[in-house]
Amino acid sequence: MGVEADYDTISEGKFADIIAVKGNILRHISLLQNVDLVIKH
């Protein structure tokens, strides 16, 4: 698709949508129902 230069990893100069939750979602998937922070683009 030709977007590898702008997406794929979290690093300076790239775009990302990130969510933050309090806890380990691998152990408690229900944490995704209460997202604490959203960073878009």
DRENTORKOL-3810 file (N, C-alpha, C; in nm, 4 decimals):
REM DRENTORKOL-3810
@n.u->0.0819; n.v->-0.1194; n.w->0.0000; ca.u->0.0000; ca.v->0.0000; ca.w->0.0000; c.u->0.0865; c.v->0.1261; c.w->0.0000
@n.u->0.2140; n.v->0.1138; n.w->0.0243; ca.u->0.3029; ca.v->0.2287; ca.w->0.0169; c.u->0.3003; c.v->0.3215; c.w->0.1373
@n.u->0.2597; n.v->0.2729; n.w->0.2558; ca.u->0.2543; ca.v->0.3592; ca.w->0.3737; c.u->0.3589; c.v->0.3217; c.w->0.4782
@n.u->0.4490; n.v->0.2329; n.w->0.4450; ca.u->0.5476; ca.v->0.1839; ca.w->0.5423; c.u->0.6323; c.v->0.2960; c.w->0.6024
@n.u->0.6555; n.v->0.4022; n.w->0.5282; ca.u->0.7388; ca.v->0.5119; ca.w->0.5789; c.u->0.6686; c.v->0.5925; c.w->0.6873
@n.u->0.5344; n.v->0.5910; n.w->0.6896; ca.u->0.4593; ca.v->0.6737; ca.w->0.7845; c.u->0.3969; c.v->0.5952; c.w->0.8991
@n.u->0.3791; n.v->0.4624; n.w->0.8833; ca.u->0.3089; ca.v->0.3816; ca.w->0.9829; c.u->0.3920; c.v->0.2586; c.w->1.0188
@n.u->0.3442; n.v->0.1740; n.w->1.1078; ca.u->0.3998; ca.v->0.0432; ca.w->1.1419; c.u->0.4680; c.v->0.0386; c.w->1.2770
@n.u->0.5417; n.v->0.1391; n.w->1.3166; ca.u->0.6080; ca.v->0.1396; ca.w->1.4468; c.u->0.5804; c.v->0.2719; c.w->1.5168
@n.u->0.5973; n.v->0.2745; n.w->1.6481; ca.u->0.5822; ca.v->0.3990; ca.w->1.7233; c.u->0.7192; c.v->0.4641; c.w->1.7328
@n.u->0.7368; n.v->0.5685; n.w->1.6566; ca.u->0.8623; ca.v->0.6429; ca.w->1.6599; c.u->0.8372; c.v->0.7837; c.w->1.6078
@n.u->0.9312; n.v->0.8723; n.w->1.6331; ca.u->0.9181; ca.v->1.0122; ca.w->1.5949; c.u->0.8972; c.v->1.0260; c.w->1.4444
@n.u->0.8004; n.v->1.1088; n.w->1.4070; ca.u->0.7745; ca.v->1.1354; ca.w->1.2672; c.u->0.6736; c.v->1.0430; c.w->1.2016
@n.u->0.6237; n.v->0.9439; n.w->1.2750; ca.u->0.5238; ca.v->0.8519; ca.w->1.2203; c.u->0.3880; c.v->0.8780; c.w->1.2855
@n.u->0.2823; n.v->0.8326; n.w->1.2197; ca.u->0.1463; ca.v->0.8508; ca.w->1.2691; c.u->0.1027; c.v->0.7281; c.w->1.3473
@n.u->0.0207; n.v->0.7492; n.w->1.4518; ca.u->-0.0287; ca.v->0.6364; ca.w->1.5307; c.u->-0.1562; c.v->0.6753; c.w->1.6036
@n.u->-0.2422; n.v->0.5789; n.w->1.6249; ca.u->-0.3557; ca.v->0.5926; ca.w->1.7152; c.u->-0.3245; c.v->0.5016; c.w->1.8334
@n.u->-0.3216; n.v->0.5595; n.w->1.9530; ca.u->-0.2791; ca.v->0.4861; ca.w->2.0721; c.u->-0.3871; c.v->0.4989; c.w->2.1787
@n.u->-0.4143; n.v->0.3900; n.w->2.2497; ca.u->-0.5029; ca.v->0.3957; ca.w->2.3656; c.u->-0.4234; c.v->0.3542; c.w->2.4886
@n.u->-0.4654; n.v->0.4070; n.w->2.6037; ca.u->-0.4005; ca.v->0.3714; ca.w->2.7297; c.u->-0.5067; c.v->0.3250; c.w->2.8285
@n.u->-0.4762; n.v->0.2186; n.w->2.8987; ca.u->-0.5636; ca.v->0.1663; ca.w->3.0039; c.u->-0.4800; c.v->0.1417; c.w->3.1283
@n.u->-0.5466; n.v->0.1372; n.w->3.2426; ca.u->-0.4779; ca.v->0.1106; ca.w->3.3689; c.u->-0.4824; c.v->-0.0384; c.w->3.3962
@n.u->-0.3735; n.v->-0.1069; n.w->3.3682; ca.u->-0.3692; ca.v->-0.2498; ca.w->3.3934; c.u->-0.3172; c.v->-0.3271; c.w->3.2742
@n.u->-0.3164; n.v->-0.4572; n.w->3.2901; ca.u->-0.2630; ca.v->-0.5479; ca.w->3.1893; c.u->-0.3794; c.v->-0.6077; c.w->3.1095
@n.u->-0.3947; n.v->-0.5660; n.w->2.9844; ca.u->-0.5066; ca.v->-0.6165; ca.w->2.9044; c.u->-0.4881; c.v->-0.7615; c.w->2.8631
@n.u->-0.3668; n.v->-0.8118; n.w->2.8731; ca.u->-0.3465; ca.v->-0.9532; ca.w->2.8432; c.u->-0.4064; c.v->-1.0418; c.w->2.9520
@n.u->-0.4150; n.v->-0.9901; n.w->3.0725; ca.u->-0.4754; ca.v->-1.0652; ca.w->3.1834; c.u->-0.6217; c.v->-1.0286; c.w->3.2048
@n.u->-0.6584; n.v->-0.9038; n.w->3.1710; ca.u->-0.7935; ca.v->-0.8537; ca.w->3.1965; c.u->-0.8438; c.v->-0.7793; c.w->3.0731
@n.u->-0.8922; n.v->-0.8523; n.w->2.9754; ca.u->-0.9361; ca.v->-0.7930; ca.w->2.8491; c.u->-1.0496; c.v->-0.6929; c.w->2.8697
@n.u->-1.1244; n.v->-0.7053; n.w->2.9774; ca.u->-1.2357; ca.v->-0.6132; ca.w->3.0041; c.u->-1.1884; c.v->-0.4693; c.w->3.0273
@n.u->-1.0601; n.v->-0.4489; n.w->3.0520; ca.u->-1.0068; ca.v->-0.3130; ca.w->3.0671; c.u->-1.0283; c.v->-0.2288; c.w->2.9422
@n.u->-1.0426; n.v->-0.2930; n.w->2.8279; ca.u->-1.0650; ca.v->-0.2195; ca.w->2.7034; c.u->-1.2018; c.v->-0.1524; c.w->2.6995
@n.u->-1.2879; n.v->-0.1857; n.w->2.7944; ca.u->-1.4180; ca.v->-0.1206; ca.w->2.8028; c.u->-1.4082; c.v->0.0142; c.w->2.8729
@n.u->-1.2968; n.v->0.0415; n.w->2.9400; ca.u->-1.2765; ca.v->0.1674; ca.w->3.0125; c.u->-1.1430; c.v->0.2282; c.w->2.9734
@n.u->-1.1361; n.v->0.2831; n.w->2.8543; ca.u->-1.0127; ca.v->0.3430; ca.w->2.8037; c.u->-0.9890; c.v->0.4754; c.w->2.8746
@n.u->-0.8663; n.v->0.4950; n.w->2.9262; ca.u->-0.8318; ca.v->0.6154; ca.w->3.0008; c.u->-0.7804; c.v->0.7293; c.w->2.9119
@n.u->-0.7184; n.v->0.6966; n.w->2.8004; ca.u->-0.6561; ca.v->0.7993; ca.w->2.7166; c.u->-0.6562; c.v->0.7518; c.w->2.5719
@n.u->-0.6876; n.v->0.8448; n.w->2.4817; ca.u->-0.6817; ca.v->0.8173; ca.w->2.3377; c.u->-0.5953; c.v->0.9234; c.w->2.2726
@n.u->-0.4947; n.v->0.8804; n.w->2.1985; ca.u->-0.4110; ca.v->0.9727; ca.w->2.1215; c.u->-0.4315; c.v->0.9357; c.w->1.9759
@n.u->-0.4857; n.v->1.0291; n.w->1.8986; ca.u->-0.5191; ca.v->1.0019; ca.w->1.7593; c.u->-0.4267; c.v->1.0773; c.w->1.6670
@n.u->-0.3685; n.v->1.0023; n.w->1.5730; ca.u->-0.2873; ca.v->1.0533; ca.w->1.4635; c.u->-0.1641; c.v->1.1201; c.w->1.5184
END
